[in-house]
Amino acid sequence: NRQIKEAKLRMFTQVSHEIKTPLTLIISPLRRLMQRNNDNATQSVYEMMYRNSLRILMLITQQMDIRKIDNGQMRLHVKEVSLRSFLDDIMQFFSDNALSRKIDFRLLMPDDENEIKLYCDPEQLDKVIFNLFANAFKYVKETGQVLIKVYTDEAQHTIRIDIFNSGSRLMSSTT
């Protein structure tokens, strides 16, 4: 049973690696096209393609990490991140979808003078938040609403991120 599991993981890792190679061969010329282009509309499309290509590349890398997780070799890489910038970066992946479906897609954060800093493994937290956004968009109707609301409780040293969509129930993540 262990040998079968190991063989499956090895095959999964090899297939992921085989997908990763042509994807990187797409990303490089796309980057060159982006550097040469001066048309804003075309540049916007290139940037969307580039962001999504990088996202696929990251997902493939995460799939390849399954072997590390299975062997207990996965380590967290914690660092300080700006929560607003972090969420804004992930929101960009969904902005075209929101625009084309006329979805009100907004981030609501406290109006503190201080930027909210968070200590986390950005790659791991990205997976969680991205999946919550994807689910929110999956179940919202056209002209609906997807709101991300951040709450802080300094006394408890906690940050709560609520993700609401008008198509289903509230989903939330607490950090």
N, C-alpha and C positions, 0 to 999 in steps of 0.2 A: 504494500500500500504506500509506503514511504517512497519507494523507487518510482512508482507511477506518478505520485505528486511531484517529485523532483523532475521527472521527465517533462511533465506538463509545464512546470515553471521555466525550465530551460527552453522549451519550444516557444513559450509565450514571450520570453525575453528576446529570443532570436528574431521572432516575427516583428516585435516592437522595434528592434534595431534595424531591420530591413525597411521598415516604414520611415524611420527617422532619417536615413540617408537621402532618399529622394526629396523629402521635405526640406532638408537643409539646402539641397540643390535648387529648390524653388525660391527659397528665402533670399539667397545671395543676389540673383538677378533682379528680384523685386526691389531690393534695397538700392541697386544701381538705378533702376527706373525712377525710384522716388527721388534720388539725388538730381537726376537730369530734368525732371518735370517741373514746369512753372505754372501749369494750369491748376487752379485751386480745386475745381470739381474732380479732375482726374487724380490729383494728389490725395484728396479725401478718400477716394475709392482705394488707392494704393495703400494708404495708411490703415484702412479697415482690413484689407487683405493681409497686410503685414502683421497687424495685431492678432488676427485670427490664426495666421500661420504659426506665430510664436506660441499662441495658446495651445494649438495642436501639438507642437513640439514639446511643450511643457507637460501635456497630458501623457504623451508617449514616454517621457522621462519618468513620470510618476508611475506608469505601468511597469517600467523596468525596475523601479524601486521596490516593487512587491517582493522580489527575491530578498532584498535587504530586510524588509519587514519580517518576512517569514523566518529568516535566519537570526532575528533579533539584533541586526546590525544597523538599524535605522536610528539616526541621532537627530535631535532637534537642534536647530541653529537659531537661537534666540537673539534678537537684536531690537533696538528701539526703532519704531516707525511712527510716522505721522498718520493718525487714523484717517483724517480727511483725505490726504493724498492717496492713501492705500485704497479707500473706498472709491474715490474718484477714478483711479486707474481701472478698477474692476468694472465700474459703471460704464466706462467707454465701450466695453464689449457689447453692451446692451443698448447703447444710445441709438444706433441705426434702427434696431428693431422697435424701440419705443417711438421714434419719429415716424416710421412708416406705418405703424399701427395706431398712431395718435394717442399714445399712452402717456399720461402724466407721470413722469419718472423723476423723482426728486429725493435729495438727501437733506434731512433736517437734523441739524446738530445744535447743541447749546451755543449761545453767542458769547462764550467766554473770551476774554482777551488772550488767554493762553491756549495754544494749540494742544489738542489732546494727543499725548504720546502713549504708545502702547508697547509693551515688551512681549514679543511673540516670535514664533517661527513664521515669517511672512509666507513662505511657500505652503505650509500646512494650513494656515488660516485662510489663505487665498482659495484653497480647495473648498473649504466649508462655505465661505461667503459666496463664491461663484455658484456653487450648487444651490444655495438658497435663492439667489437671484434668478437662476435658470428655472427653478420651480415656480417662483413668483410669476415669471413671464409665461410659463407654460399654461398657467391656469387663469390668466387675466384676459378678458375680452377686449376687442378693439375699442378704443376711446376710454379704456379703463384707467386704473391708477396703480402704480407701484411706488410705495413710499418706504424709505429707509430712515428710521428715526433712531438717533443715538441718545442714550441717557447715561449720565455719569453719577456715581455716588462716591465722592471722595472719602467719606467716613468709612465706607466698606471696601474702598479700593477696587471698585468694580465698574465695568462699562457694560451696558446692555445695548445690543443692536436689535431692534425690531424691524422686521420686513413685512410689510402689509401689502396685499393686493386686493383689488375690488372684486376679484373672481372667486376667492376662497377665503379660508381662515388665515389668521395671523400666524406667521412663522417667526421664531426669534432665535437668536444666538447670544449667549452670555459669555463674556470674556472676563 
